[in-house]
């Protein structure tokens, strides 16, 4: 008996050809370049918006600072019993420039003579409240230019010296005929704000 064995794998296995093609160097360079451009554009857009937000925030804070400070100064100048600081009539006279502080008698308290002074200490606007007295009568306040029987000037007592505004860069006062001009310049970072106002003092 003859046994015939057939080999079903008589044909050799065919190799499967796969597409192994990748990106070319040129395609990689173009892709990276486009990605870098997109990142730069997005970053610039973010920075522009951030700068605009910071500027608006700074201006808002400067405006609030100037408004509160100016309201207080003008109100107290309007009620002042006497403006002590000698003010030049014009702003642009180089031989007689505007005053950088103002000293005046407080008009709120008619029972005692007290004084107020607004001035800059660095970038802070300060309000000083004080009075003058003679050593023999410390509870009796007198005018700042008073003299005792011996010809001595009065002593000074300061009730408070507080900060009433921030970011101040410049403070000017000038005027005549009862009209006092006020100029404020505030600065925060690179953002600045200029504010001007006028007030009539009842006793200037």
C-alpha positions in Angstrom: 0.0 0.0 0.0 1.4 3.3 -1.1 0.8 6.3 1.2 1.0 9.7 -0.4 1.5 12.6 1.8 0.6 16.0 0.4 2.3 19.1 1.7 -0.2 22.0 1.7 2.6 24.5 2.4 4.4 23.7 -0.7 4.5 27.4 -1.6 6.8 29.6 0.5 5.2 32.3 2.7 4.9 35.6 1.0 6.2 38.5 2.8 3.7 41.3 3.6 5.0 44.6 2.3 4.1 47.5 4.7 4.2 51.2 4.1 6.9 52.4 6.4 7.2 55.9 4.9 7.6 58.7 7.6 7.7 62.6 7.7 10.3 64.2 5.7 12.7 66.8 7.2 10.9 69.5 5.3 7.5 68.6 6.7 8.9 68.5 10.2 10.5 72.0 9.8 7.2 73.4 8.4 5.2 71.9 11.3 7.5 73.2 14.0 7.6 76.6 12.4 3.8 76.8 12.3 3.6 75.7 15.9 6.0 78.4 17.0 4.1 81.1 15.1 0.8 80.0 16.8 2.4 80.0 20.2 3.9 83.5 19.6 0.5 84.9 18.4 -1.3 83.4 21.4 1.3 84.7 23.8 1.2 88.2 22.3 -2.6 88.3 22.5 -2.5 87.3 26.1 0.2 89.9 26.9 -1.7 92.6 25.2 -4.9 91.8 27.1 -2.9 91.6 30.4 -1.3 95.0 29.8 -4.7 96.5 29.0 -6.2 95.0 32.2 -3.3 96.2 34.3 -3.4 99.7 32.8 -7.2 100.0 33.4 -6.7 98.7 37.0 -4.0 101.3 37.7 -6.0 104.2 36.2 -9.0 103.2 38.2 -7.0 103.1 41.5 -5.3 106.4 40.7 -8.7 108.0 39.9 -10.1 106.8 43.1 -7.1 108.0 45.1 -7.2 111.5 43.5 -11.0 111.9 43.9 -11.0 111.0 47.6 -8.0 113.2 48.3 -9.2 116.1 46.2 -12.6 116.1 47.8 -11.2 116.3 51.2 -8.7 119.0 50.4 -11.2 121.2 48.6 -13.8 120.8 51.4 -11.4 121.8 54.1 -10.0 124.7 52.1 -13.5 126.0 51.4 -14.2 126.0 55.1 -10.8 127.3 56.2 -10.8 130.4 58.5 -7.4 131.5 57.1 -5.0 130.4 54.4 -1.5 130.7 55.8 0.6 129.6 52.8 1.5 132.5 50.5 0.3 131.3 47.0 1.6 132.7 43.7 -1.0 134.1 41.4 0.1 132.0 38.4 1.3 128.5 37.8 4.0 129.2 35.1 6.1 131.9 36.8 9.5 130.4 37.2 10.5 133.1 39.7 7.5 132.4 41.9 6.5 128.7 41.4 3.4 127.1 42.9 3.5 126.0 46.5 4.1 122.2 47.0 2.1 122.2 50.3 -0.6 124.2 51.9 -1.0 125.3 55.5 -4.3 126.8 56.7 -6.5 127.3 59.8 -9.0 124.6 60.3 -12.6 125.9 59.9 -14.4 123.0 61.5 -13.6 123.8 65.2 -14.5 127.3 66.1 -13.9 126.8 69.8 -10.1 126.2 69.4 -7.6 127.5 66.9 -6.1 124.5 65.1 -4.3 124.1 61.7 -4.1 121.7 58.8 -1.3 121.1 56.4 -1.3 119.0 53.3 2.1 117.9 51.9 3.9 115.1 50.1 6.1 112.6 51.9 7.6 110.5 49.1 4.7 109.3 47.1 2.2 109.7 50.0 -0.1 112.6 50.5 -0.3 113.4 54.2 -2.6 115.5 56.3 -1.2 117.1 59.4 -3.5 118.4 62.1 -1.8 120.5 64.8 -2.1 123.5 67.2 0.1 126.0 68.9 0.2 127.0 72.6 2.4 128.7 75.2 4.0 126.6 77.9 2.2 128.4 80.7 -1.3 127.5 79.2 -1.0 124.2 77.3 -4.7 123.8 77.0 -5.3 127.1 75.3 -4.4 127.2 71.6 -3.2 130.3 70.0 -2.5 131.6 66.5 0.6 130.2 64.9 2.3 133.6 64.7 1.5 134.6 68.3 4.2 135.8 70.7 4.1 135.7 74.5 5.0 138.6 76.8 8.7 137.7 76.4 8.5 137.7 72.6 8.8 133.9 72.3 6.9 131.9 69.7 4.4 129.3 70.7 5.1 125.6 71.0 3.6 123.1 68.6 1.5 120.0 69.2 0.6 117.5 66.5 -2.7 115.7 66.9 -2.3 113.5 63.9 -0.1 113.2 60.8 -1.8 110.6 58.6 -1.6 109.3 55.0 -4.7 110.3 53.0 -3.5 109.3 49.5 -1.0 107.1 47.7 0.9 107.2 44.4 1.3 111.0 44.4 4.0 112.3 42.2 3.3 116.0 42.3 1.2 118.5 44.3 0.8 122.2 43.4 -1.2 125.1 44.8 -1.6 128.6 43.4 -4.2 131.3 43.1 -5.5 134.8 43.9 -8.7 136.7 44.7 -10.1 133.9 46.8 -9.6 131.3 44.1 -7.2 128.4 44.9 -6.0 126.2 42.1 -5.0 122.6 42.8 -3.0 120.3 40.6 -2.3 116.7 41.3 -0.2 114.2 39.4 -0.3 110.5 40.4 1.9 107.7 39.1 1.6 104.0 39.4 4.0 101.7 37.4 4.1 103.5 34.1 0.6 104.9 34.2 0.0 108.5 35.3 -3.0 110.7 36.0 -3.3 114.5 36.1 -6.2 116.1 37.9 -6.9 119.8 38.4 -9.5 121.6 40.5 -10.4 125.0 41.8 -12.0 126.0 45.1 -13.1 129.3 46.6 -12.0 129.8 50.2 -14.3 132.0 52.2 -11.4 133.8 53.9 -8.6 133.8 51.3 
